[in-house]
Amino acid sequence: MLSKNQLKFIQGLKKKKIRQSERLFLAEGVKVVEELLRSSFILHKLYFTEAYTNSLNVADYHLITDKELQLISDFSTPNQVLGIFEIPDVKDSVHEGITVLLDEINDPGNLGTIIRLCDWFGVQQLVCSTNTVDCYNQKVVQASMGSLARVQVTYVDLNFYLKQERRTIYGTFLNGDNVYQTDLESDAVIILGNEANGISDNVAAAVDKKLTIPQFGQQQLTESLNVAMATAIFLSEFKK
């Protein structure tokens, strides 16, 4: 049974400022929650309905009704279980290998998918501008499908970060060099920009090499690729 205070607290964690002050975030659904339970993330509270099998044998849990899960869920069709996890301390950035930088990504689905892509391609570090959507937003957590447990996401002033960088900095643009015909380095930074405006001018000034994904369609009427789709293509080429 959920008390009014519990309900208010859980609903409050859907707001970024509350997540930051409490250092807690929400995760929902069997796959996502169990991925996080198996990881280094620390569980704060676990709520689930009778339909959930509790296959991981979590001892400290709260059994709730389907109706109560509906009240705290962020989704139209709730999925048996919701967990509250602690937000971990930020680790120092590592300036080696491939690092993906995101400049003002606004869509939670895009960020969650990019986190999942980084996990797939073995990119362990994702660096975001301070105005990129919060990686602990419930929609981001859901879209990452558990990959948030394996990819370090940090938020920094990108201009300051790039001044410290010694690796080659690649930026993704509409007018760059063809990524399929460019020799790409294994130690590199790859910057992807805002869904509508691309990479900001200040960040673009630090780019060493501009890259683009060429269009092959005859009419070439499509303005641009979705940023998550573009990330998949660029990471595939860097990892060839």
C-alpha positions in Angstrom: 0.0 0.0 0.0 1.4 3.4 -1.0 1.0 6.3 1.5 0.3 9.8 0.3 3.8 10.8 1.2 5.3 7.9 -0.7 3.2 8.8 -3.8 4.2 12.5 -3.6 7.9 11.6 -3.2 7.9 9.2 -6.1 6.1 11.7 -8.4 8.5 14.4 -7.3 11.4 12.4 -8.7 10.1 13.0 -12.2 11.4 16.5 -11.8 15.1 17.2 -12.4 15.6 19.5 -9.5 14.1 17.0 -7.1 16.3 14.2 -8.5 19.4 16.3 -8.1 18.5 17.3 -4.5 17.6 13.8 -3.4 20.3 12.1 -5.6 17.8 9.5 -6.7 16.1 8.5 -10.0 13.3 6.3 -11.2 13.6 3.2 -13.5 10.6 1.2 -14.7 10.0 -2.1 -16.4 11.4 -5.6 -15.8 14.4 -5.4 -18.2 15.6 -1.9 -17.2 15.2 -2.5 -13.4 16.9 -5.9 -13.5 19.8 -4.5 -15.5 20.3 -1.8 -12.9 19.9 -4.3 -10.0 22.7 -6.4 -11.5 25.0 -3.3 -11.9 26.8 -1.1 -9.4 23.8 1.2 -9.0 22.5 1.1 -5.4 18.9 0.3 -4.9 16.9 2.7 -2.7 13.4 1.3 -3.0 11.7 -1.3 -5.2 7.9 -1.4 -5.9 6.2 -4.2 -7.8 2.9 -5.9 -8.4 2.0 -9.6 -7.9 2.6 -10.2 -11.6 6.4 -9.7 -11.1 8.3 -12.9 -10.3 11.1 -11.1 -8.3 13.6 -13.4 -10.0 16.5 -11.6 -8.4 15.1 -12.3 -4.9 15.3 -8.7 -3.7 14.5 -8.8 0.0 13.5 -5.2 0.6 10.5 -4.4 -1.6 7.0 -3.0 -1.5 4.2 -4.9 -3.0 1.6 -2.6 -4.7 -1.5 -2.9 -6.7 -1.8 -2.4 -10.5 -3.7 0.8 -9.8 -1.0 2.1 -7.5 1.7 1.3 -10.1 -0.4 3.3 -12.7 -0.3 6.3 -10.3 3.5 6.3 -10.1 4.3 5.1 -13.6 5.4 7.4 -16.4 4.0 5.1 -19.1 0.5 4.5 -20.4 0.9 0.7 -19.8 3.0 0.2 -16.6 5.3 -2.8 -16.6 5.1 -4.7 -13.2 8.0 -3.0 -11.4 9.5 0.4 -10.6 12.7 1.0 -8.8 14.3 4.0 -7.2 18.1 4.0 -7.5 20.8 6.3 -6.1 22.5 8.6 -8.6 26.3 7.8 -8.4 29.1 10.2 -7.8 30.6 11.7 -11.0 33.9 10.1 -12.0 36.7 11.9 -13.6 36.7 12.0 -17.4 39.2 9.7 -19.2 40.9 11.3 -22.2 41.6 8.2 -24.2 39.9 5.9 -26.7 36.6 7.1 -28.2 34.5 9.7 -26.4 31.2 10.9 -27.6 30.3 14.6 -26.8 26.7 15.8 -27.1 26.0 19.5 -27.6 22.5 20.4 -26.3 20.5 17.2 -27.1 17.0 17.9 -26.1 15.0 14.7 -26.8 15.0 12.0 -24.0 14.5 9.3 -26.5 17.6 10.4 -28.5 19.8 10.5 -25.5 18.6 7.1 -24.2 19.3 5.6 -27.7 22.7 7.2 -27.9 23.6 5.7 -24.4 22.5 2.3 -25.8 24.6 2.8 -28.9 27.7 3.7 -26.9 27.2 0.5 -24.9 26.8 -1.5 -28.1 30.0 -0.1 -29.7 32.1 -0.2 -26.5 32.2 3.5 -25.9 32.4 3.8 -22.1 32.2 7.6 -21.8 29.6 10.0 -22.9 30.1 13.7 -22.2 27.2 16.1 -22.4 26.8 19.8 -22.4 25.1 21.2 -19.2 21.9 22.0 -21.3 21.6 18.4 -22.6 18.6 16.5 -21.2 19.2 14.8 -17.9 20.3 11.2 -18.3 18.3 10.3 -15.2 15.1 11.5 -16.8 12.7 8.5 -16.7 12.2 8.5 -20.5 16.0 8.5 -21.0 16.5 5.6 -18.5 13.8 3.7 -20.3 15.2 4.3 -23.8 18.7 3.3 -22.7 17.3 -0.2 -21.9 19.8 -0.8 -19.0 22.9 0.6 -20.9 23.0 3.5 -18.4 24.6 0.9 -16.1 27.6 0.5 -18.4 28.2 3.9 -19.9 29.5 6.8 -17.8 27.6 10.0 -18.5 28.9 13.3 -17.3 27.8 16.9 -17.7 30.4 19.6 -18.3 31.1 22.9 -19.8 32.1 21.6 -23.3 34.3 24.7 -24.1 36.4 24.1 -21.0 36.5 20.3 -21.6 37.7 20.7 -25.2 40.4 23.1 -24.1 41.9 20.2 -22.1 41.6 17.8 -25.0 44.7 16.4 -26.8 43.0 13.9 -29.0 41.7 14.7 -32.5 38.3 16.4 -32.2 35.8 15.4 -34.9 32.6 17.3 -35.4 29.5 16.2 -37.3 28.2 18.7 -39.9 26.2 18.7 -43.1 29.2 20.1 -45.0 32.0 18.0 -43.7 34.3 15.3 -45.2 32.6 12.1 -46.3 32.9 9.8 -43.2 33.2 6.7 -45.5 36.2 8.1 -47.3 38.1 9.5 -44.2 40.8 7.8 -42.2 39.5 7.9 -38.7 41.7 7.8 -35.6 41.1 5.3 -32.8 41.7 7.9 -30.1 39.2 10.6 -30.8 36.4 12.9 -29.6 33.2 12.8 -31.7 30.8 15.7 -31.3 27.1 15.6 -32.2 24.9 18.6 -32.0 21.4 19.8 -31.3 18.5 18.1 -33.2 17.5 21.4 -34.8 20.6 23.6 -34.8 23.5 21.2 -34.9 26.8 22.0 -33.1 26.9 25.5 -31.5 29.4 28.0 -32.9 31.6 28.1 -29.7 31.9 24.3 -29.7 32.5 24.1 -33.5 35.5 26.4 -33.1 37.4 23.6 -31.3 36.7 21.0 -34.0 39.8 19.7 -35.9 38.0 17.7 -38.6 34.5 18.1 -39.9 32.6 14.9 -41.0 29.4 14.3 -42.7 27.2 11.3 -43.8 26.6 11.8 -47.5 23.2 11.4 -49.0 22.7 8.7 -51.7 19.1 9.4 -52.6 18.5 10.8 -56.1 16.3 13.7 -55.0 18.2 14.5 -51.8 15.2 16.2 -50.2 15.8 15.0 -46.7 17.3 17.8 -44.6 19.1 15.7 -42.0 19.3 12.4 -40.1 18.0 11.9 -36.6 20.9 12.5 -34.2 20.7 9.0 -32.8 20.7 7.4 -36.3 23.7 9.6 -37.2 25.5 8.4 -34.0 25.1 4.8 -35.0 26.6 5.4 -38.4 29.5 7.4 -37.1 30.4 4.9 -34.3 30.2 2.1 -36.8 32.7 3.8 -39.0 35.0 4.7 -36.1 34.9 1.1 -34.9 35.5 -0.6 -38.3 
